[in-house]
Amino acid sequence: MKTGEATVVKNAGSHYLLSELPAWEVFPAVLRGKIRLKQSVVTNPIAVGDRVRYGQDAEGNAVITEILPRRNYVIRRSTNLSRQAHIIAANVDRAYLVVSLYFPEVKLPFLDRILVTCELYGIPATIVLSKVDMYRELDPEGLAHFRSIYEGAGYPVIETSVVSGEGIADIREACQGKVNLFSGESGVGKSSLIKALDPSLDPKIGAISAAHLQGKHTTSLYEMYPLSTGGYVIDSPGIRGFGLVDVEKEEIARYFPEMLREGAHCRFTPCTHTHEPGCAVKAAVDAGVISPERYNSYLGMLEEDKKFR
């Protein structure tokens, strides 16, 4: 009986596609039932990017028999099931978080929750600002302000345009030899960006809903693609909600890099950075060292944390 180890490259409910990376020879597999029961706290027991062991059933079909330990993963709380969570991707080398300033408008608290999750699981994150050819004309000051918030926090920000090609070559080069997650809200241009990285790929591209200025969901399945220039991209469905998982309220500030730096100088330890005298984080916000937008996101996460306890 053939056995082996492979990477999950597509998740379609209870059916999966595997490949023994770095070779790209995709084959279907199903999940053995008892593994599914072990992972009941999440809505998906296996995620794209997972390394698995597989065997064969009597008909010669591949059957996943074991999920190998994850190096890291990106997880979010299911928006309508506060006790359950969904794993977006596993064993990721870098997350590219695609945002647009407008059409749809970026929601900073949403972006900050994803960044906290990446920090929690040790996944380097890059913010990809799409459609910059449009924003430079519409709101150059807003573009500069957005960059100042996140570069000040310590995150690289890459400006891109699939129209002009700006920034595409830089991302394509950075993706070589790595497993790269591309994630963001619906309609931000994520699938168009992936297609620009490699025109031979065909992730679904959808139109913006003019009525709500929100993207319609076009990608319903999580899928990994090989880039012809090297490396892999994981395309995730457009996300509209992102709840934190596995982080205690007292720990949230640790996953804001700029707050972690300044918090070392607080008078009291631990410090919640909300009301304590001699709080270096609040002083840094007042001085403009920490952006008020990021600090307000932090306060929102503390408040959100109370709701789900």
C-alpha positions as a Python dict, from the first residue, in 0.01 Angstrom:
ca = {
    (1, 'M'): (0, 0, 0),
    (2, 'K'): (134, 340, -96),
    (3, 'T'): (188, 581, 193),
    (4, 'G'): (354, 916, 215),
    (5, 'E'): (355, 1273, 339),
    (6, 'A'): (206, 1563, 146),
    (7, 'T'): (77, 1919, 179),
    (8, 'V'): (-291, 2010, 158),
    (9, 'V'): (-327, 2244, -140),
    (10, 'K'): (-706, 2268, -157),
    (11, 'N'): (-986, 2227, 94),
    (12, 'A'): (-1331, 2147, -46),
    (13, 'G'): (-1530, 2041, 259),
    (14, 'S'): (-1451, 1677, 337),
    (15, 'H'): (-1245, 1634, 19),
    (16, 'Y'): (-891, 1760, -26),
    (17, 'L'): (-622, 1793, -288),
    (18, 'L'): (-267, 1704, -185),
    (19, 'S'): (77, 1744, -336),
    (20, 'E'): (418, 1624, -220),
    (21, 'L'): (585, 1964, -228),
    (22, 'P'): (807, 2094, -373),
    (23, 'A'): (682, 1875, -660),
    (24, 'W'): (345, 1989, -794),
    (25, 'E'): (160, 1665, -868),
    (26, 'V'): (-186, 1709, -723),
    (27, 'F'): (-405, 1416, -622),
    (28, 'P'): (-737, 1386, -430),
    (29, 'A'): (-774, 1252, -76),
    (30, 'V'): (-1046, 1209, 184),
    (31, 'L'): (-1027, 1247, 560),
    (32, 'R'): (-1058, 956, 798),
    (33, 'G'): (-1354, 1013, 1031),
    (34, 'K'): (-1185, 982, 1368),
    (35, 'I'): (-942, 1265, 1286),
    (36, 'R'): (-1241, 1488, 1221),
    (37, 'L'): (-1375, 1423, 1572),
    (38, 'K'): (-1046, 1512, 1740),
    (39, 'Q'): (-1053, 1863, 1597),
    (40, 'S'): (-1412, 1950, 1691),
    (41, 'V'): (-1322, 2294, 1835),
    (42, 'V'): (-1259, 2420, 1482),
    (43, 'T'): (-1496, 2416, 1188),
    (44, 'N'): (-1225, 2274, 961),
    (45, 'P'): (-999, 2000, 1104),
    (46, 'I'): (-752, 2036, 816),
    (47, 'A'): (-637, 2359, 656),
    (48, 'V'): (-458, 2443, 334),
    (49, 'G'): (-87, 2432, 410),
    (50, 'D'): (-119, 2143, 655),
    (51, 'R'): (134, 1863, 625),
    (52, 'V'): (-39, 1525, 644),
    (53, 'R'): (35, 1154, 624),
    (54, 'Y'): (-178, 952, 390),
    (55, 'G'): (-242, 589, 298),
    (56, 'Q'): (-473, 409, 58),
    (57, 'D'): (-808, 241, 100),
    (58, 'A'): (-910, -90, -63),
    (59, 'E'): (-998, 91, -388),
    (60, 'G'): (-662, 263, -405),
    (61, 'N'): (-791, 608, -305),
    (62, 'A'): (-575, 831, -87),
    (63, 'V'): (-693, 864, 274),
    (64, 'I'): (-549, 1119, 518),
    (65, 'T'): (-445, 927, 830),
    (66, 'E'): (-260, 1190, 1036),
    (67, 'I'): (-216, 1565, 1057),
    (68, 'L'): (149, 1648, 1126),
    (69, 'P'): (233, 1917, 1386),
    (70, 'R'): (180, 2271, 1259),
    (71, 'R'): (464, 2520, 1261),
    (72, 'N'): (208, 2802, 1275),
    (73, 'Y'): (-139, 2888, 1154),
    (74, 'V'): (-382, 3176, 1107),
    (75, 'I'): (-710, 3125, 1290),
    (76, 'R'): (-1020, 3338, 1341),
    (77, 'R'): (-1330, 3299, 1548),
    (78, 'S'): (-1635, 3212, 1340),
    (79, 'T'): (-1849, 3524, 1336),
    (80, 'N'): (-2175, 3342, 1411),
    (81, 'L'): (-2033, 3073, 1641),
    (82, 'S'): (-1847, 3236, 1925),
    (83, 'R'): (-1721, 2903, 2059),
    (84, 'Q'): (-1592, 2774, 1729),
    (85, 'A'): (-1304, 2888, 1516),
    (86, 'H'): (-1181, 2847, 1160),
    (87, 'I'): (-821, 2789, 1052),
    (88, 'I'): (-747, 2998, 744),
    (89, 'A'): (-406, 2846, 659),
    (90, 'A'): (-121, 2655, 821),
    (91, 'N'): (259, 2647, 793),
    (92, 'V'): (280, 2993, 638),
    (93, 'D'): (612, 3171, 575),
    (94, 'R'): (457, 3515, 531),
    (95, 'A'): (110, 3669, 530),
    (96, 'Y'): (27, 3941, 278),
    (97, 'L'): (-270, 4138, 405),
    (98, 'V'): (-429, 4313, 109),
    (99, 'V'): (-621, 4633, 181),
    (100, 'S'): (-769, 4921, -17),
    (101, 'L'): (-811, 5272, 121),
    (102, 'Y'): (-1151, 5306, -45),
    (103, 'F'): (-1390, 5097, -255),
    (104, 'P'): (-1409, 4916, -14),
    (105, 'E'): (-1280, 5140, 264),
    (106, 'V'): (-1020, 4982, 487),
    (107, 'K'): (-1142, 4894, 839),
    (108, 'L'): (-842, 4943, 1063),
    (109, 'P'): (-976, 4738, 1361),
    (110, 'F'): (-1028, 4443, 1122),
    (111, 'L'): (-673, 4474, 987),
    (112, 'D'): (-533, 4507, 1340),
    (113, 'R'): (-702, 4187, 1456),
    (114, 'I'): (-539, 3994, 1172),
    (115, 'L'): (-203, 4150, 1257),
    (116, 'V'): (-242, 4051, 1623),
    (117, 'T'): (-313, 3692, 1513),
    (118, 'C'): (-4, 3689, 1291),
    (119, 'E'): (207, 3817, 1583),
    (120, 'L'): (54, 3556, 1816),
    (121, 'Y'): (160, 3268, 1590),
    (122, 'G'): (491, 3413, 1473),
    (123, 'I'): (394, 3478, 1110),
    (124, 'P'): (569, 3777, 948),
    (125, 'A'): (312, 4011, 792),
    (126, 'T'): (332, 4255, 505),
    (127, 'I'): (53, 4503, 430),
    (128, 'V'): (-25, 4531, 60),
    (129, 'L'): (-204, 4849, -37),
    (130, 'S'): (-386, 4789, -366),
    (131, 'K'): (-516, 5039, -625),
    (132, 'V'): (-264, 5310, -529),
    (133, 'D'): (-285, 5464, -876),
    (134, 'M'): (-638, 5571, -779),
    (135, 'Y'): (-562, 5688, -423),
    (136, 'R'): (-271, 5913, -518),
    (137, 'E'): (-519, 6127, -708),
    (138, 'L'): (-814, 6093, -468),
    (139, 'D'): (-644, 6127, -131),
    (140, 'P'): (-263, 6150, -122),
    (141, 'E'): (-272, 6269, 241),
    (142, 'G'): (-483, 5967, 343),
    (143, 'L'): (-237, 5738, 168),
    (144, 'A'): (57, 5893, 353),
    (145, 'H'): (-131, 5877, 685),
    (146, 'F'): (-212, 5508, 641),
    (147, 'R'): (154, 5432, 570),
    (148, 'S'): (264, 5629, 876),
    (149, 'I'): (32, 5428, 1104),
    (150, 'Y'): (161, 5086, 1001),
    (151, 'E'): (522, 5162, 918),
    (152, 'G'): (535, 5336, 1256),
    (153, 'A'): (410, 5013, 1413),
    (154, 'G'): (688, 4821, 1236),
    (155, 'Y'): (510, 4663, 938),
    (156, 'P'): (629, 4685, 578),
    (157, 'V'): (374, 4846, 348),
    (158, 'I'): (394, 4778, -26),
    (159, 'E'): (199, 5003, -262),
    (160, 'T'): (64, 4813, -562),
    (161, 'S'): (-140, 4865, -876),
    (162, 'V'): (-241, 4587, -1111),
    (163, 'V'): (-305, 4861, -1371),
    (164, 'S'): (47, 5004, -1372),
    (165, 'G'): (224, 4695, -1234),
    (166, 'E'): (372, 4891, -945),
    (167, 'G'): (492, 4674, -657),
    (168, 'I'): (409, 4346, -831),
    (169, 'A'): (768, 4249, -910),
    (170, 'D'): (874, 4316, -549),
    (171, 'I'): (607, 4081, -412),
    (172, 'R'): (678, 3818, -677),
    (173, 'E'): (1046, 3816, -581),
    (174, 'A'): (968, 3802, -208),
    (175, 'C'): (737, 3501, -261),
    (176, 'Q'): (1006, 3282, -418),
    (177, 'G'): (1070, 2962, -225),
    (178, 'K'): (804, 3038, 36),
    (179, 'V'): (443, 2955, 122),
    (180, 'N'): (262, 3290, 117),
    (181, 'L'): (-89, 3360, 243),
    (182, 'F'): (-289, 3634, 71),
    (183, 'S'): (-583, 3750, 278),
    (184, 'G'): (-811, 4048, 310),
    (185, 'E'): (-1167, 4172, 302),
    (186, 'S'): (-1388, 4106, 2),
    (187, 'G'): (-1330, 4337, -292),
    (188, 'V'): (-985, 4468, -206),
    (189, 'G'): (-830, 4326, -523),
    (190, 'K'): (-663, 4019, -378),
    (191, 'S'): (-746, 3779, -663),
    (192, 'S'): (-645, 4040, -922),
    (193, 'L'): (-315, 4081, -741),
    (194, 'I'): (-250, 3706, -743),
    (195, 'K'): (-324, 3692, -1114),
    (196, 'A'): (-83, 3982, -1170),
    (197, 'L'): (188, 3789, -985),
    (198, 'D'): (142, 3498, -1228),
    (199, 'P'): (-89, 3552, -1528),
    (200, 'S'): (-116, 3174, -1577),
    (201, 'L'): (-318, 3150, -1255),
    (202, 'D'): (-692, 3206, -1253),
    (203, 'P'): (-828, 3281, -906),
    (204, 'K'): (-1183, 3408, -935),
    (205, 'I'): (-1210, 3784, -975),
    (206, 'G'): (-1530, 3957, -866),
    (207, 'A'): (-1687, 4299, -903),
    (208, 'I'): (-1752, 4543, -623),
    (209, 'S'): (-2112, 4576, -509),
    (210, 'A'): (-2185, 4941, -587),
    (211, 'A'): (-2482, 4944, -350),
    (212, 'H'): (-2275, 4863, -43),
    (213, 'L'): (-1921, 4941, -164),
    (214, 'Q'): (-1832, 4597, -36),
    (215, 'G'): (-1685, 4314, -235),
    (216, 'K'): (-1902, 4020, -325),
    (217, 'H'): (-1756, 3687, -219),
    (218, 'T'): (-1588, 3531, -522),
    (219, 'T'): (-1354, 3276, -366),
    (220, 'S'): (-1539, 3016, -160),
    (221, 'L'): (-1260, 2762, -128),
    (222, 'Y'): (-916, 2788, 22),
    (223, 'E'): (-655, 2697, -234),
    (224, 'M'): (-279, 2697, -285),
    (225, 'Y'): (-128, 2781, -623),
    (226, 'P'): (230, 2732, -745),
    (227, 'L'): (392, 3045, -885),
    (228, 'S'): (577, 2990, -1212),
    (229, 'T'): (856, 3211, -1071),
    (230, 'G'): (886, 2997, -757),
    (231, 'G'): (702, 2969, -429),
    (232, 'Y'): (334, 2922, -353),
    (233, 'V'): (38, 3145, -276),
    (234, 'I'): (-263, 3053, -65),
    (235, 'D'): (-574, 3237, -175),
    (236, 'S'): (-836, 3271, 97),
    (237, 'P'): (-1199, 3377, 59),
    (238, 'G'): (-1274, 3742, 122),
    (239, 'I'): (-1324, 3785, 496),
    (240, 'R'): (-1583, 4017, 650),
    (241, 'G'): (-1527, 3939, 1019),
    (242, 'F'): (-1224, 3837, 1220),
    (243, 'G'): (-1252, 3740, 1586),
    (244, 'L'): (-945, 3669, 1800),
    (245, 'V'): (-879, 3315, 1923),
    (246, 'D'): (-644, 3180, 2191),
    (247, 'V'): (-533, 3517, 2329),
    (248, 'E'): (-609, 3638, 2680),
    (249, 'K'): (-716, 3996, 2739),
    (250, 'E'): (-404, 4062, 2947),
    (251, 'E'): (-181, 3946, 2659),
    (252, 'I'): (-327, 4146, 2370),
    (253, 'A'): (-90, 4443, 2411),
    (254, 'R'): (211, 4212, 2361),
    (255, 'Y'): (101, 4156, 2002),
    (256, 'F'): (109, 4525, 1913),
    (257, 'P'): (485, 4564, 1843),
    (258, 'E'): (487, 4937, 1915),
    (259, 'M'): (299, 4888, 2244),
    (260, 'L'): (533, 4607, 2345),
    (261, 'R'): (829, 4841, 2293),
    (262, 'E'): (684, 5132, 2487),
    (263, 'G'): (517, 4914, 2753),
    (264, 'A'): (858, 4812, 2888),
    (265, 'H'): (876, 5161, 3043),
    (266, 'C'): (539, 5156, 3225),
    (267, 'R'): (551, 5231, 3598),
    (268, 'F'): (346, 4924, 3686),
    (269, 'T'): (373, 4566, 3564),
    (270, 'P'): (140, 4431, 3446),
    (271, 'C'): (-19, 4741, 3294),
    (272, 'T'): (-341, 4734, 3092),
    (273, 'H'): (-251, 5069, 2927),
    (274, 'T'): (-599, 5200, 3001),
    (275, 'H'): (-605, 5379, 3338),
    (276, 'E'): (-280, 5322, 3527),
    (277, 'P'): (-64, 5622, 3627),
    (278, 'G'): (280, 5631, 3469),
    (279, 'C'): (169, 5433, 3163),
    (280, 'A'): (433, 5472, 2891),
    (281, 'V'): (195, 5348, 2621),
    (282, 'K'): (-63, 5621, 2690),
    (283, 'A'): (218, 5875, 2700),
    (284, 'A'): (340, 5749, 2362),
    (285, 'V'): (-10, 5788, 2218),
    (286, 'D'): (-27, 6147, 2348),
    (287, 'A'): (317, 6216, 2197),
    (288, 'G'): (222, 6070, 1858),
    (289, 'V'): (471, 5782, 1884),
    (290, 'I'): (182, 5531, 1884),
    (291, 'S'): (-105, 5613, 1649),
    (292, 'P'): (-442, 5678, 1814),
    (293, 'E'): (-599, 5450, 1551),
    (294, 'R'): (-393, 5152, 1666),
    (295, 'Y'): (-453, 5234, 2033),
    (296, 'N'): (-829, 5253, 1972),
    (297, 'S'): (-813, 4914, 1799),
    (298, 'Y'): (-647, 4777, 2111),
    (299, 'L'): (-921, 4921, 2335),
    (300, 'G'): (-1181, 4769, 2103),
    (301, 'M'): (-1021, 4426, 2137),
    (302, 'L'): (-1031, 4453, 2516),
    (303, 'E'): (-1402, 4535, 2496),
    (304, 'E'): (-1467, 4258, 2242),
    (305, 'D'): (-1288, 4011, 2465),
    (306, 'K'): (-1546, 4072, 2740),
    (307, 'K'): (-1835, 3983, 2508),
    (308, 'F'): (-1714, 3631, 2439),
    (309, 'R'): (-1643, 3520, 2795),
}
